[in-house]
Every structure is written in structure tokens, then in C-alpha cells.
Amino acid sequence: MTDKKASLLIEGHDNVDFPIYEGTIGPDVIDVRSLTSKGFFTYDPGFVSTAACESKITYIDGNQGILLHRGYPIDQLASESDYLETCYLLLKGELPNKAQKEEFVETIRYHTMVHDQINNLFKGFRRDAHPMAIMCGVVGALSAFYHDTLDITDERQREISAMRLIAKIPTLAAMSYKYSIGQPFIYPDNELDYSANFLHMMFGTPCEKSNISPVLAKAMDRIFLLHADHEQNASTSTVRLTGSTGANPYACIAAGIAALWGPSHGGANEAVLEMLEEIGDESRIDEFVAKAKDKADPFRLMGFGHRVYKNFDPRAKVMKETADEVLKELGLEDDPLLKIAKRLEQIALEDPYFIEKKLYPNVDFYSGIILKALGIPTSMFTVIFAVGRTVGWISHWNEMISGDYRIGRPRQLYTGAPQRDFVKVEDR
Ligand code: SDX
């Protein structure tokens, strides 16, 4: 709180003063909660100028292209840390010491298996079900298996739910893939670290021992890390709003998965690959850039633009470096889609339309190229995003539930019919 205030002069009304709060870094906020007592609402469709909560987890500066997790820059975490250590940081607020990290990693390792009855849930889906549809259903159903951790007022139960979700989401994700290709589910292997274990469950078979490349496992781990959290994005805000009603954590994460699925959000990585494949050749790039600029054409350059970043998405830079590393490791430096992506980025960044609208590649632009090189099918790309983001969702949920919060209930500008009397059908 500061003693700074904002004054609003509304015609025909007395001045209205609002308190201003300062954050550690970033814009101050104006507390407008008292406005309803003056008979007004604020109006901010899409929440472009609305801070919905206070948080200590992640900070983004869209103009500087800065992303901090509990104060640590994403590029340092991507090069120095790993996904589970970043999970600990997001959940608990500090980097773990050696003993804390070992305990956390072991706890996750020994909770990766799911209840065997959950296997039956998959059998209700058609084999061609989109894996995100399966994930929405199966993650939401977890609350039916864990009655022992549904008291959200109990800190220990909240912690157990968080660990279960982080540990089991990769297992469920791999199961949704295996189900779609008619292969048997592969159990987690406690000899493998988190990301190698995921690749094992995705591509292993009962017929032979998995041989996971450490380079590819590291790339998978970095992809999870780069997707871990991103402040109050659409899916995280969905998790918070769902959690504000007192819903159980599994239902909240299922709501986050559903929100992430949209092509404007987490579904963009799948849409980027489909777009690059549709472009097909560098000679067609100009045609697609023209479509993206044409107001009459709904086509957008997928993987470009961001509500907050009006500079480079710092995750996209790391993702681009990782794409080069992975494709080199796989001998795919000449991958045609990567060449189209790099040329498309170069053309777009030189085009006045994209420069004026500050449209830069976002986290989704290069991730799909890496995932495709890892052998992950396009339909699984958003599932991978959900696996990485689960820790961010549950960290925000826990931050909210462990503090003071109220049920989220926005208002509206009503432009519908004024009150009128009912007319019997014979008189209409
Ligand atoms: C993620 O919020 C997060 O943090 C999300 C995320 C996370 O980690 O959680 O970072 C993950 O969702 C990344 C974004 C992935 N989505 C895409 O790549 C889809 C393509 N991008 C867009 O649809 C769009 O840029 C959004 C949805 C990302 C942002 O939309 P905004 O902030 O509402 O911006 P806008 O739609 O108002 O666009 C502003 C202008 C418009 O033109 P005008 O009406 O001003 O003339 O820019 C244009 C748009 O038409 N524009 C694009 C464009 N994105 C915006 N034009 C062409 N191609 C694009 N990609």
C-alpha cells in the first residue's frame, strides 16, 4: 500500500479517490473495488488492464522481454536448472538445497504410477479421441480416486495433491498417446529421471528396454521448464477462478487443461506445425504473411504475437536454441520445417505490419519443431504444454487458497432488452 491515490472525476458525481498499490517491480495498481458503491463498474473485456490478484510467483515485463520465476530469469533457469528443481521453486518460493532437492525428486519419482482403475477410463474413449479431450476427462476424474486429499483448507493435503498432480500428469499424458496408437500403457521406470521417464512411457514397449538419449531427455526437460508458468494467462486465470469456488484441485487443473486447449493459447503449438506444413515451401511464405495481414482474412500467423510480450518472448529465444541443438543431435539440421520457420520469422520481423503491431515469435513458435523432432505427434503438442504448466497452475491455486481470497464473480455492461411483460403465445 502507498499513500499515493488516483482520483476519478465522474460528471455529476463527487470525486472518487482510489488507493494505489506498488509491487516489488512492475506497474502499480489502482484498487477500484469501491467503485461499485458509486454505482459504476470498470469495463475491461479480455482483462487487458486488469490485475485480478496479487502474486509472488512469476513476473513478466512484456516490453523488456523479461520472465522471472520467483525472481530468477528464465534463461538462467533454462541453462542452469532443471524442470523438477523449477517445480520446487515455483511451489515453495526458493531454490532447494541438495537435501531438499533429493527429497522432492524422490517424492515425485514414487508417485508417478496411477490407480489401476484409471486404465478403464481410457477404454470409454474412441481411439481417435484428441488426447486433450482424454486429459480433460481423466485429470478431472482423479478427484474420484483421492478422497484423502480433498480438504483444501489442510496445507498438507494441498501439498500432497500438488505432488500427485506433478508426478502423475506425465503418466496420464503418455497413456493418452499410447491409447491413441493402440499400444499398451508403459509403466513409469523409477530408474529414469522425470523427463527421460516421460519419453520412456511415450515410446517404450513391453518388448524391449528403453534407450533414451540424454540429449533428447534434456530437451524434453527444457520444454517442460519453459512451459512451467506464465503469470495470469488464460488457463492459469481459469484455474484461479475455478479454485475460488472451493472446487478440488483436480477439477481446477482439468479446467486449466480445457482452457489451454484453444488455438489462441496452448493449442497454438499444434497450429504452428499445421501452418508450417500448410506453407510447405519457402516460396509460399509471402502468401501466408499477406493472409495474416489481411483484416478480411481470419488467418493469423500462429506462434506470433502475445498479449503481454511486445518484444521477444524470452522463452522463444531459448526454444530456438534448443531446436538447433536437437535437430543437430538428430542430424536434421536441414529439416524443411525449421528452414521455413526461420525464414518466416525473418520475413515477419522485417515486415512493417508485424513491427508496428509488435508481433514477435512466442513460446509456441519453435516448440512444435522440437517436439516433432522428438517424434511426438502434433496432436500431443498441447498435452506436452499441459504437462509442463501443471506446476504453474497448482502453484497459483495453492497461493490463492493459502491466502485471503473471495469467489471470483465479474460483472457486465448489460445492453439487452429492458424489463418487459410476458406475452402469451397466442398473443405473439
Ligand atoms: C500462449 O498469456 C500468456 O502468457 C499465454 C502463454 C502462456 O505461456 O501461458 O504465453 C502461451 O498462449 C502464447 C500465445 C499463443 N497463441 C498464438 O500464437 C496464436 C496467434 N496469436 C494471436 O492470436 C494473438 O497474438 C494472441 C491471442 C496471442 C494475443 O492476442 P491479443 O493480445 O488479444 O491481441 P489482438 O488479438 O488484439 O491483436 C492485436 C493486433 C490485431 O490487429 P488490429 O485489430 O489491432 O488491427 O495484432 C494482430 C491482430 O489482428 N495480431 C496478429 C497476430 N496476433 C495479433 N496478426 C497476425 N498474426 C498474429 N499472430
Boltz pocket constraint, residues with backbone or C-beta under 6 A from the ligand:
constraints:
  - pocket:
      binder: B
      contacts: [[A, 46], [A, 227], [A, 229], [A, 230], [A, 232], [A, 233], [A, 234], [A, 263], [A, 264], [A, 265], [A, 266], [A, 268], [A, 292], [A, 293], [A, 299], [A, 300], [A, 301], [A, 302], [A, 303], [A, 304], [A, 305], [A, 306], [A, 307], [A, 308], [A, 357], [A, 359], [A, 362], [A, 363], [A, 364]]
      max_distance: 6.0
